[in-house]
Amino acid sequence: MTKLIQSVQRAAAICRLLTTQPETSLHDLQVALQLPKATTYGLLATLVAERLVYKNPLTAAYSLGPAALVGDQPLTATQLVRLLRPDLQQLARDQNLAVHVAVRQAERAHYLAKIEAPHPQHVSAQPGQDDSLAITATGKLLLSASPADFQASYLASLAAPLARQLRAELPSIRHRNVAYDRGEQTHQIDCVATGLRDHRGQVIASVSLVLPATANTTDLQTGEQQLLALTAALAPRI
């Protein structure tokens, strides 16, 4: 009988655990695998070097890395939010703005998470809330990434003026991966959203910043640049 290599078995166990539990600390991995701390750390350092595991510089927690994600199943909503939260919290702190993560569910934009700003300035969507695809930055971004047959069906259900406006907007949104809402849903807030792509290049969610309606063009452009940089950095990890 072929003798199995224990270190490889342990490395495989780490990857299996991170498949379902992204953003897991060294301590939690050590406890789960019942290994000495030094052994666990050494295995993780090797897996990080081989890009099979990713170490978040913000939290020092571990997730599957880009080399391990090829062909892997998409993350569930819970796993996605857990993986993204540290980076989104940092963005919310840096910009002092609420950050939302949403996905398309049927003909609505469904919010998975809200990361509040340190000093909230206005009301924004709550987790579990649904919004229109037609008049929100998040919704328009998700609509632009939807299959063509869904887009056609959805646009046909709208009033003609709104449908014409969206038909004109969607190609640019899809190309730039950015959508805006300048008080279209409510006059109290503006919003900018970008698409979060996975390692396959598919948009799996939108990430948005909510700004007060008094925000100027420079504020919105800064928000856009921050979101695009963040989603580009996150893509290899999902």
N, C-alpha and C positions, 0 to 999 in steps of 0.2 A: 504494500500500500504506500502510495506517495505521501511523504511527510509534508504537511501544510506549513507555510511560513507564517509565523505568528504575527509579525509586524504588518504583513499585508492584510491579514484578517482584521487586525485592529484598525488599520487605515480604512478598510472597507466599512467597518462598523461606524466609524465617524461619518463617512459620506452618507450612509443609510440614515443616520440620525438627522443629519442636516437637511436631507431631502424633505423631511416633514417639519423640521424645526429650525428655520433660518434665524440668524441673530442669536445664537446660543453661546454663552460664555465658556471660557476655559474651565471654570469651576464646575459648571453644570455638565459639560462633556466628561470631565474627570469622574464625577459622581455617577453619571449614567453608565459609563463604561467600566467603572470600578478599576481604574488604572492609577498608578502614581502620577503626581502632577508633572514631574519632569518627563516621564514617558509620553504623556498626553501632549505636552507642549512640543516635544521633539517631533512627534508624528504630525502635529498641526503645522509646524514650521516647514516641514518637508512638503506637505500637501499644498501649502500656500505657495511655496517656491515653484511647484509644478502646475500652479493655477487651477488645481482641483478644488481648492478651498479659498475663500476670500475672507480676509480679516478687515473688518470695518475700522478705519482709523479714528472714527468718532467715538466708538463704544468698546473697541477691542473684542467685539463678539464675532463669531464665525458663521459663514453661510457657504453654500456650494459656490465654487468658482466657475469662471467661464468655460474651462476645459471639461468640467463635469456636466455642464448644462446642455451640451450638444445632444439633441434628440430626446432630452428629458421632457416629462410632462409639464405643462404650464403650472405655475403656482396657483393654489387656491386663493380666494380673496383674503382670507385670514393670514395666510403665509405671506402674501404680497404686502399687506399693510404692516405686518411685523417687520419685514425686511426693509421697507421704505421709511418707517417712522423716524429713526434717528436722523436721517438726512433731511427729512421734511421738517422736523423740529428745529434743526439748525437753520434752515431757510426761513422759517417763521420768525425765529429770533433775529436773524440778520436783517430781515426786511420789516419786522414788526407788522406783519400781515398774516391773515389766516390763509392756510394752505388746504386745499381739498383734493381728494383722490376719488375719481368716479369711473364707472364702467357703464356701457350701454346695456340696458335690460329692456328688450322689446323696443317700444317707441319712446322710452324715457331715459334720461341720464340718472343713474342711481349712485348716490354718494356712499362710498365705503368708509371714508375716514375724514375727519376734520382735525387739523392741528392748529390750535388757536394761537394767536399772537400773544406776546407777553403783556401787552397793554391794548386789549381789544378796543377798536374804534367804532365798530358798526356790527350789525347783525348779518350773519351769513348762514349757508346751508348746514344742516346737521347730518351726521351719519344716519343712513337709512332713508333719508329724504329723497324724493324723486323730482326732477326738473325737466323742462322742455328741451328737446333737441334743437328747436328752431330759434330760440331767442336767448340762449345762454352761451357763453364762450365754451364751457365744458361740453354742452350738447352739440354745438356746431362742430367742435373738434372730433367728437366721437362719430357724428354723422358723416363727416368727410372721410373717415377711415372705414366706414361700413361698406358692405358689398353693393355693387351698382344696382342690383335688382331691389334691394331694400331701400336705397336712396330714392329710386324712381317711385316706388310705392308710397313712401313716406311723403315725398314732395307733392304727389298727386292728392294727398289728403289735406293739404294746407290751402288757405286762401290764396288766390292767384298772385297778388302783389308780394306776399311773403315768399311764396315758392319761387318767383322770379328772382327775388333778392338773393335767396340761398343758392340758386343755380349759378348765379354770378360769383358768389363768394366761395363756394366749396372747392373749386379747383385750386385757388390760391391758398386756402387753408391746408388742403392736402399737400400741396407742394412745399409750403413753408413750415408745416407742422405747428402752426400758431393760429389761434382764434381769439377774437375780442368780443366783448359785450360792453358797449358804452351806454349803460343805463337802459338797455332794451327790456330787461326783466323787471327792474325796479330803478327808479331815478336815484335811489340812495347809494348805489354801488356800481363800480365798473369791475371788469374781470378780464384777466388774460389767462389762456390755457394752452398747454402744449401736450402732445401725445407722448405717452411713455411706451417705448418700443422694447420688446424682448430681444434676446440674442438672435432670434430669427428675423428681426426687422419688422415684426407685426405690432401694430398699436394695440395694447392690451388694456390701457386705461388712460385717463387724462389726469394731469396734475395742474391745478390752477391757483392763482393768487387773487385774492379779493381786495380791492382798493376802494377807498371812499370816492364818491362821485366828484369830489374836488380835485382828484388826482390829475396832473397834467400829462402831456404826451411823453415827457422825459421819464416820469415815474412809471408809466406803462411800458416804455421801451426797456427801462432797467429791469422791470419784472420779467419781461419776455426773455431778455438775455440770461437772467439768473435761472429761469425755468429750462431754457434750452441747454444750458451748461449742465444743469443737474440731471436732466433726463438722459443726456448723452453719456454722462458718467455712470448712470445707473443701468443702462441697457445691457452691458456685458454681464451683469450680475443676475439678470432675470431671463 
